[in-house]
Amino acid sequence: MSDQYPQHPTTQHDGFGQQPQPAHQTQLSTMSPEDERTWGAISHAGAVVAMICSAGFLGFLASIAVYVVHKDRGPFVRAHAANSLNIQITMFIWLVVLGILTIPVAIFTLGLGLVVMLPALAAAFVVAGVLHVIGAVKAYNGEWWNPPFTPSFVK
């Protein structure tokens, strides 16, 4: 029975005993400005959609996906994908801090502190969502933008 699978197409021999060389070089090409704007907007809009579908906890997946796949394809898409990740990281930090503070506040105020802490936790999601919507619109319009109240963890 013959082999069903031909030789791997990514290597070829030159016939002179040389080592196999790649048949083609895969280089990331730069994107057109329109594609950069689109993917920059997707990095923000995808985070909002993922946040809504996962009760706020998986918004970072869209940001990471666009950043990892497209960060080397153009400076505009890289900046907006990094901004999207920075918003998600900042929101996570706020959620951890507020979550830790919620326990002692609830204990020392006999539960009345939850009236303040739970809206504060919800506000972190709302602020992140608003920043992502603004970022998506700015990216789609081709505007460079750094979100307010957001440190640059990813550049």
mmCIF file of the C-alpha atoms, coordinates in Angstrom:
data_MODEL
# 
_entry.id   MODEL 
# 
loop_
_atom_site.group_PDB 
_atom_site.id 
_atom_site.type_symbol 
_atom_site.label_atom_id 
_atom_site.label_alt_id 
_atom_site.label_comp_id 
_atom_site.label_asym_id 
_atom_site.label_entity_id 
_atom_site.label_seq_id 
_atom_site.pdbx_PDB_ins_code 
_atom_site.Cartn_x 
_atom_site.Cartn_y 
_atom_site.Cartn_z 
_atom_site.occupancy 
_atom_site.B_iso_or_equiv 
_atom_site.pdbx_formal_charge 
_atom_site.auth_seq_id 
_atom_site.auth_comp_id 
_atom_site.auth_asym_id 
_atom_site.auth_atom_id 
_atom_site.pdbx_PDB_model_num 
ATOM 1   C CA . MET A 1 1   ? 0.000   0.000  0.000  1.00 0.00 ? 1   MET A CA 1 
ATOM 2   C CA . SER A 1 2   ? 1.462   3.365  -0.948 1.00 0.00 ? 2   SER A CA 1 
ATOM 3   C CA . ASP A 1 3   ? 1.852   6.272  1.400  1.00 0.00 ? 3   ASP A CA 1 
ATOM 4   C CA . GLN A 1 4   ? -1.253  8.478  1.257  1.00 0.00 ? 4   GLN A CA 1 
ATOM 5   C CA . TYR A 1 5   ? 0.500   11.635 2.392  1.00 0.00 ? 5   TYR A CA 1 
ATOM 6   C CA . PRO A 1 6   ? 3.098   13.262 0.129  1.00 0.00 ? 6   PRO A CA 1 
ATOM 7   C CA . GLN A 1 7   ? 6.257   14.861 1.464  1.00 0.00 ? 7   GLN A CA 1 
ATOM 8   C CA . HIS A 1 8   ? 5.615   17.909 3.618  1.00 0.00 ? 8   HIS A CA 1 
ATOM 9   C CA . PRO A 1 9   ? 5.263   20.873 1.226  1.00 0.00 ? 9   PRO A CA 1 
ATOM 10  C CA . THR A 1 10  ? 7.184   23.324 3.399  1.00 0.00 ? 10  THR A CA 1 
ATOM 11  C CA . THR A 1 11  ? 10.599  21.836 2.581  1.00 0.00 ? 11  THR A CA 1 
ATOM 12  C CA . GLN A 1 12  ? 12.394  21.316 -0.674 1.00 0.00 ? 12  GLN A CA 1 
ATOM 13  C CA . HIS A 1 13  ? 15.824  19.944 -1.546 1.00 0.00 ? 13  HIS A CA 1 
ATOM 14  C CA . ASP A 1 14  ? 18.085  21.702 -3.979 1.00 0.00 ? 14  ASP A CA 1 
ATOM 15  C CA . GLY A 1 15  ? 19.583  18.440 -5.325 1.00 0.00 ? 15  GLY A CA 1 
ATOM 16  C CA . PHE A 1 16  ? 23.149  19.197 -4.213 1.00 0.00 ? 16  PHE A CA 1 
ATOM 17  C CA . GLY A 1 17  ? 23.038  17.652 -0.737 1.00 0.00 ? 17  GLY A CA 1 
ATOM 18  C CA . GLN A 1 18  ? 22.069  20.884 0.969  1.00 0.00 ? 18  GLN A CA 1 
ATOM 19  C CA . GLN A 1 19  ? 19.771  20.939 3.959  1.00 0.00 ? 19  GLN A CA 1 
ATOM 20  C CA . PRO A 1 20  ? 16.077  21.374 3.245  1.00 0.00 ? 20  PRO A CA 1 
ATOM 21  C CA . GLN A 1 21  ? 15.041  24.992 2.891  1.00 0.00 ? 21  GLN A CA 1 
ATOM 22  C CA . PRO A 1 22  ? 11.599  26.441 3.484  1.00 0.00 ? 22  PRO A CA 1 
ATOM 23  C CA . ALA A 1 23  ? 9.548   26.392 0.308  1.00 0.00 ? 23  ALA A CA 1 
ATOM 24  C CA . HIS A 1 24  ? 8.068   29.740 1.207  1.00 0.00 ? 24  HIS A CA 1 
ATOM 25  C CA . GLN A 1 25  ? 8.711   32.343 3.820  1.00 0.00 ? 25  GLN A CA 1 
ATOM 26  C CA . THR A 1 26  ? 5.671   33.437 5.766  1.00 0.00 ? 26  THR A CA 1 
ATOM 27  C CA . GLN A 1 27  ? 6.102   37.048 6.679  1.00 0.00 ? 27  GLN A CA 1 
ATOM 28  C CA . LEU A 1 28  ? 3.411   39.109 8.251  1.00 0.00 ? 28  LEU A CA 1 
ATOM 29  C CA . SER A 1 29  ? 2.495   41.836 5.864  1.00 0.00 ? 29  SER A CA 1 
ATOM 30  C CA . THR A 1 30  ? 1.401   45.191 7.060  1.00 0.00 ? 30  THR A CA 1 
ATOM 31  C CA . MET A 1 31  ? -2.288  45.916 6.966  1.00 0.00 ? 31  MET A CA 1 
ATOM 32  C CA . SER A 1 32  ? -4.048  48.552 5.018  1.00 0.00 ? 32  SER A CA 1 
ATOM 33  C CA . PRO A 1 33  ? -5.190  51.545 7.090  1.00 0.00 ? 33  PRO A CA 1 
ATOM 34  C CA . GLU A 1 34  ? -8.798  50.389 6.704  1.00 0.00 ? 34  GLU A CA 1 
ATOM 35  C CA . ASP A 1 35  ? -7.957  46.921 8.055  1.00 0.00 ? 35  ASP A CA 1 
ATOM 36  C CA . GLU A 1 36  ? -6.032  48.423 10.957 1.00 0.00 ? 36  GLU A CA 1 
ATOM 37  C CA . ARG A 1 37  ? -9.019  50.589 11.823 1.00 0.00 ? 37  ARG A CA 1 
ATOM 38  C CA . THR A 1 38  ? -11.364 47.622 11.586 1.00 0.00 ? 38  THR A CA 1 
ATOM 39  C CA . TRP A 1 39  ? -9.238  45.343 13.768 1.00 0.00 ? 39  TRP A CA 1 
ATOM 40  C CA . GLY A 1 40  ? -8.631  48.147 16.258 1.00 0.00 ? 40  GLY A CA 1 
ATOM 41  C CA . ALA A 1 41  ? -12.391 48.570 16.575 1.00 0.00 ? 41  ALA A CA 1 
ATOM 42  C CA . ILE A 1 42  ? -12.889 44.807 16.839 1.00 0.00 ? 42  ILE A CA 1 
ATOM 43  C CA . SER A 1 43  ? -10.429 44.631 19.731 1.00 0.00 ? 43  SER A CA 1 
ATOM 44  C CA . HIS A 1 44  ? -12.681 46.979 21.708 1.00 0.00 ? 44  HIS A CA 1 
ATOM 45  C CA . ALA A 1 45  ? -16.088 45.868 20.430 1.00 0.00 ? 45  ALA A CA 1 
ATOM 46  C CA . GLY A 1 46  ? -15.197 42.201 20.844 1.00 0.00 ? 46  GLY A CA 1 
ATOM 47  C CA . ALA A 1 47  ? -14.275 42.860 24.467 1.00 0.00 ? 47  ALA A CA 1 
ATOM 48  C CA . VAL A 1 48  ? -17.689 44.481 25.081 1.00 0.00 ? 48  VAL A CA 1 
ATOM 49  C CA . VAL A 1 49  ? -19.528 41.576 23.459 1.00 0.00 ? 49  VAL A CA 1 
ATOM 50  C CA . ALA A 1 50  ? -17.493 39.035 25.437 1.00 0.00 ? 50  ALA A CA 1 
ATOM 51  C CA . MET A 1 51  ? -18.111 40.984 28.652 1.00 0.00 ? 51  MET A CA 1 
ATOM 52  C CA . ILE A 1 52  ? -21.863 40.981 28.034 1.00 0.00 ? 52  ILE A CA 1 
ATOM 53  C CA . CYS A 1 53  ? -21.968 37.287 27.119 1.00 0.00 ? 53  CYS A CA 1 
ATOM 54  C CA . SER A 1 54  ? -19.894 36.221 30.132 1.00 0.00 ? 54  SER A CA 1 
ATOM 55  C CA . ALA A 1 55  ? -21.253 38.564 32.810 1.00 0.00 ? 55  ALA A CA 1 
ATOM 56  C CA . GLY A 1 56  ? -18.108 40.643 32.489 1.00 0.00 ? 56  GLY A CA 1 
ATOM 57  C CA . PHE A 1 57  ? -15.454 38.028 33.057 1.00 0.00 ? 57  PHE A CA 1 
ATOM 58  C CA . LEU A 1 58  ? -14.211 37.035 29.586 1.00 0.00 ? 58  LEU A CA 1 
ATOM 59  C CA . GLY A 1 59  ? -13.836 40.409 27.886 1.00 0.00 ? 59  GLY A CA 1 
ATOM 60  C CA . PHE A 1 60  ? -10.079 40.017 27.892 1.00 0.00 ? 60  PHE A CA 1 
ATOM 61  C CA . LEU A 1 61  ? -10.231 37.100 25.421 1.00 0.00 ? 61  LEU A CA 1 
ATOM 62  C CA . ALA A 1 62  ? -11.115 39.290 22.439 1.00 0.00 ? 62  ALA A CA 1 
ATOM 63  C CA . SER A 1 63  ? -8.478  41.831 23.444 1.00 0.00 ? 63  SER A CA 1 
ATOM 64  C CA . ILE A 1 64  ? -5.793  39.159 23.753 1.00 0.00 ? 64  ILE A CA 1 
ATOM 65  C CA . ALA A 1 65  ? -6.769  37.474 20.490 1.00 0.00 ? 65  ALA A CA 1 
ATOM 66  C CA . VAL A 1 66  ? -6.522  40.666 18.429 1.00 0.00 ? 66  VAL A CA 1 
ATOM 67  C CA . TYR A 1 67  ? -3.310  41.734 20.160 1.00 0.00 ? 67  TYR A CA 1 
ATOM 68  C CA . VAL A 1 68  ? -1.544  38.394 19.669 1.00 0.00 ? 68  VAL A CA 1 
ATOM 69  C CA . VAL A 1 69  ? -2.626  37.910 16.066 1.00 0.00 ? 69  VAL A CA 1 
ATOM 70  C CA . HIS A 1 70  ? -2.315  41.483 14.765 1.00 0.00 ? 70  HIS A CA 1 
ATOM 71  C CA . LYS A 1 71  ? 0.193   43.333 16.988 1.00 0.00 ? 71  LYS A CA 1 
ATOM 72  C CA . ASP A 1 72  ? 2.957   43.094 14.401 1.00 0.00 ? 72  ASP A CA 1 
ATOM 73  C CA . ARG A 1 73  ? 0.789   44.019 11.442 1.00 0.00 ? 73  ARG A CA 1 
ATOM 74  C CA . GLY A 1 74  ? 0.574   47.737 12.066 1.00 0.00 ? 74  GLY A CA 1 
ATOM 75  C CA . PRO A 1 75  ? 1.123   50.364 14.742 1.00 0.00 ? 75  PRO A CA 1 
ATOM 76  C CA . PHE A 1 76  ? -2.485  51.546 14.831 1.00 0.00 ? 76  PHE A CA 1 
ATOM 77  C CA . VAL A 1 77  ? -4.024  48.132 15.443 1.00 0.00 ? 77  VAL A CA 1 
ATOM 78  C CA . ARG A 1 78  ? -1.300  47.369 17.988 1.00 0.00 ? 78  ARG A CA 1 
ATOM 79  C CA . ALA A 1 79  ? -2.037  50.566 19.916 1.00 0.00 ? 79  ALA A CA 1 
ATOM 80  C CA . HIS A 1 80  ? -5.783  49.954 20.036 1.00 0.00 ? 80  HIS A CA 1 
ATOM 81  C CA . ALA A 1 81  ? -5.422  46.264 20.913 1.00 0.00 ? 81  ALA A CA 1 
ATOM 82  C CA . ALA A 1 82  ? -2.972  47.223 23.684 1.00 0.00 ? 82  ALA A CA 1 
ATOM 83  C CA . ASN A 1 83  ? -5.419  49.875 24.929 1.00 0.00 ? 83  ASN A CA 1 
ATOM 84  C CA . SER A 1 84  ? -8.169  47.268 24.970 1.00 0.00 ? 84  SER A CA 1 
ATOM 85  C CA . LEU A 1 85  ? -5.986  44.937 27.033 1.00 0.00 ? 85  LEU A CA 1 
ATOM 86  C CA . ASN A 1 86  ? -5.028  47.782 29.362 1.00 0.00 ? 86  ASN A CA 1 
ATOM 87  C CA . ILE A 1 87  ? -8.701  48.545 29.999 1.00 0.00 ? 87  ILE A CA 1 
ATOM 88  C CA . GLN A 1 88  ? -9.311  44.887 30.816 1.00 0.00 ? 88  GLN A CA 1 
ATOM 89  C CA . ILE A 1 89  ? -6.288  44.679 33.140 1.00 0.00 ? 89  ILE A CA 1 
ATOM 90  C CA . THR A 1 90  ? -7.315  47.867 34.939 1.00 0.00 ? 90  THR A CA 1 
ATOM 91  C CA . MET A 1 91  ? -10.870 46.578 35.349 1.00 0.00 ? 91  MET A CA 1 
ATOM 92  C CA . PHE A 1 92  ? -9.527  43.309 36.772 1.00 0.00 ? 92  PHE A CA 1 
ATOM 93  C CA . ILE A 1 93  ? -7.381  45.178 39.304 1.00 0.00 ? 93  ILE A CA 1 
ATOM 94  C CA . TRP A 1 94  ? -10.376 47.282 40.380 1.00 0.00 ? 94  TRP A CA 1 
ATOM 95  C CA . LEU A 1 95  ? -12.517 44.160 40.740 1.00 0.00 ? 95  LEU A CA 1 
ATOM 96  C CA . VAL A 1 96  ? -9.906  42.444 42.900 1.00 0.00 ? 96  VAL A CA 1 
ATOM 97  C CA . VAL A 1 97  ? -9.461  45.504 45.124 1.00 0.00 ? 97  VAL A CA 1 
ATOM 98  C CA . LEU A 1 98  ? -13.207 46.107 45.473 1.00 0.00 ? 98  LEU A CA 1 
ATOM 99  C CA . GLY A 1 99  ? -13.840 42.400 45.994 1.00 0.00 ? 99  GLY A CA 1 
ATOM 100 C CA . ILE A 1 100 ? -11.315 42.263 48.822 1.00 0.00 ? 100 ILE A CA 1 
ATOM 101 C CA . LEU A 1 101 ? -12.737 45.430 50.396 1.00 0.00 ? 101 LEU A CA 1 
ATOM 102 C CA . THR A 1 102 ? -16.303 44.153 50.147 1.00 0.00 ? 102 THR A CA 1 
ATOM 103 C CA . ILE A 1 103 ? -15.763 41.462 52.786 1.00 0.00 ? 103 ILE A CA 1 
ATOM 104 C CA . PRO A 1 104 ? -14.559 43.656 55.676 1.00 0.00 ? 104 PRO A CA 1 
ATOM 105 C CA . VAL A 1 105 ? -16.952 46.476 54.764 1.00 0.00 ? 105 VAL A CA 1 
ATOM 106 C CA . ALA A 1 106 ? -19.877 44.043 54.836 1.00 0.00 ? 106 ALA A CA 1 
ATOM 107 C CA . ILE A 1 107 ? -18.729 42.544 58.152 1.00 0.00 ? 107 ILE A CA 1 
ATOM 108 C CA . PHE A 1 108 ? -18.103 45.833 59.949 1.00 0.00 ? 108 PHE A CA 1 
ATOM 109 C CA . THR A 1 109 ? -21.296 47.459 58.738 1.00 0.00 ? 109 THR A CA 1 
ATOM 110 C CA . LEU A 1 110 ? -23.427 44.372 59.368 1.00 0.00 ? 110 LEU A CA 1 
ATOM 111 C CA . GLY A 1 111 ? -24.181 44.018 55.689 1.00 0.00 ? 111 GLY A CA 1 
ATOM 112 C CA . LEU A 1 112 ? -25.146 47.612 55.037 1.00 0.00 ? 112 LEU A CA 1 
ATOM 113 C CA . GLY A 1 113 ? -21.829 48.218 53.276 1.00 0.00 ? 113 GLY A CA 1 
ATOM 114 C CA . LEU A 1 114 ? -22.976 45.948 50.468 1.00 0.00 ? 114 LEU A CA 1 
ATOM 115 C CA . VAL A 1 115 ? -25.333 48.734 49.437 1.00 0.00 ? 115 VAL A CA 1 
ATOM 116 C CA . VAL A 1 116 ? -22.225 50.739 48.521 1.00 0.00 ? 116 VAL A CA 1 
ATOM 117 C CA . MET A 1 117 ? -19.828 47.980 47.460 1.00 0.00 ? 117 MET A CA 1 
ATOM 118 C CA . LEU A 1 118 ? -22.033 46.073 45.008 1.00 0.00 ? 118 LEU A CA 1 
ATOM 119 C CA . PRO A 1 119 ? -22.796 49.170 42.906 1.00 0.00 ? 119 PRO A CA 1 
ATOM 120 C CA . ALA A 1 120 ? -19.065 49.976 42.968 1.00 0.00 ? 120 ALA A CA 1 
ATOM 121 C CA . LEU A 1 121 ? -18.308 46.508 41.596 1.00 0.00 ? 121 LEU A CA 1 
ATOM 122 C CA . ALA A 1 122 ? -20.918 46.979 38.887 1.00 0.00 ? 122 ALA A CA 1 
ATOM 123 C CA . ALA A 1 123 ? -19.498 50.417 38.071 1.00 0.00 ? 123 ALA A CA 1 
ATOM 124 C CA . ALA A 1 124 ? -16.136 48.819 37.189 1.00 0.00 ? 124 ALA A CA 1 
ATOM 125 C CA . PHE A 1 125 ? -17.859 46.821 34.439 1.00 0.00 ? 125 PHE A CA 1 
ATOM 126 C CA . VAL A 1 126 ? -19.835 49.820 33.226 1.00 0.00 ? 126 VAL A CA 1 
ATOM 127 C CA . VAL A 1 127 ? -16.752 52.062 33.059 1.00 0.00 ? 127 VAL A CA 1 
ATOM 128 C CA . ALA A 1 128 ? -14.817 49.379 31.158 1.00 0.00 ? 128 ALA A CA 1 
ATOM 129 C CA . GLY A 1 129 ? -17.722 48.944 28.746 1.00 0.00 ? 129 GLY A CA 1 
ATOM 130 C CA . VAL A 1 130 ? -17.991 52.682 28.120 1.00 0.00 ? 130 VAL A CA 1 
ATOM 131 C CA . LEU A 1 131 ? -14.228 52.961 27.547 1.00 0.00 ? 131 LEU A CA 1 
ATOM 132 C CA . HIS A 1 132 ? -14.379 50.081 25.068 1.00 0.00 ? 132 HIS A CA 1 
ATOM 133 C CA . VAL A 1 133 ? -17.263 51.662 23.159 1.00 0.00 ? 133 VAL A CA 1 
ATOM 134 C CA . ILE A 1 134 ? -15.383 54.966 22.957 1.00 0.00 ? 134 ILE A CA 1 
ATOM 135 C CA . GLY A 1 135 ? -12.248 53.086 21.880 1.00 0.00 ? 135 GLY A CA 1 
ATOM 136 C CA . ALA A 1 136 ? -14.136 51.176 19.172 1.00 0.00 ? 136 ALA A CA 1 
ATOM 137 C CA . VAL A 1 137 ? -15.592 54.390 17.737 1.00 0.00 ? 137 VAL A CA 1 
ATOM 138 C CA . LYS A 1 138 ? -12.214 56.155 17.850 1.00 0.00 ? 138 LYS A CA 1 
ATOM 139 C CA . ALA A 1 139 ? -10.470 53.188 16.208 1.00 0.00 ? 139 ALA A CA 1 
ATOM 140 C CA . TYR A 1 140 ? -13.090 52.925 13.489 1.00 0.00 ? 140 TYR A CA 1 
ATOM 141 C CA . ASN A 1 141 ? -12.722 56.643 12.793 1.00 0.00 ? 141 ASN A CA 1 
ATOM 142 C CA . GLY A 1 142 ? -8.942  56.262 12.558 1.00 0.00 ? 142 GLY A CA 1 
ATOM 143 C CA . GLU A 1 143 ? -8.193  58.281 15.697 1.00 0.00 ? 143 GLU A CA 1 
ATOM 144 C CA . TRP A 1 144 ? -5.306  57.509 18.026 1.00 0.00 ? 144 TRP A CA 1 
ATOM 145 C CA . TRP A 1 145 ? -6.561  57.319 21.598 1.00 0.00 ? 145 TRP A CA 1 
ATOM 146 C CA . ASN A 1 146 ? -5.344  56.476 25.067 1.00 0.00 ? 146 ASN A CA 1 
ATOM 147 C CA . PRO A 1 147 ? -8.137  55.646 27.501 1.00 0.00 ? 147 PRO A CA 1 
ATOM 148 C CA . PRO A 1 148 ? -8.333  57.824 30.618 1.00 0.00 ? 148 PRO A CA 1 
ATOM 149 C CA . PHE A 1 149 ? -7.714  56.317 34.058 1.00 0.00 ? 149 PHE A CA 1 
ATOM 150 C CA . THR A 1 150 ? -5.893  53.402 32.416 1.00 0.00 ? 150 THR A CA 1 
ATOM 151 C CA . PRO A 1 151 ? -2.177  52.744 32.952 1.00 0.00 ? 151 PRO A CA 1 
ATOM 152 C CA . SER A 1 152 ? -0.179  51.334 30.039 1.00 0.00 ? 152 SER A CA 1 
ATOM 153 C CA . PHE A 1 153 ? 0.593   47.794 31.168 1.00 0.00 ? 153 PHE A CA 1 
ATOM 154 C CA . VAL A 1 154 ? 0.765   46.529 27.563 1.00 0.00 ? 154 VAL A CA 1 
ATOM 155 C CA . LYS A 1 155 ? 2.441   48.653 24.911 1.00 0.00 ? 155 LYS A CA 1 
# 
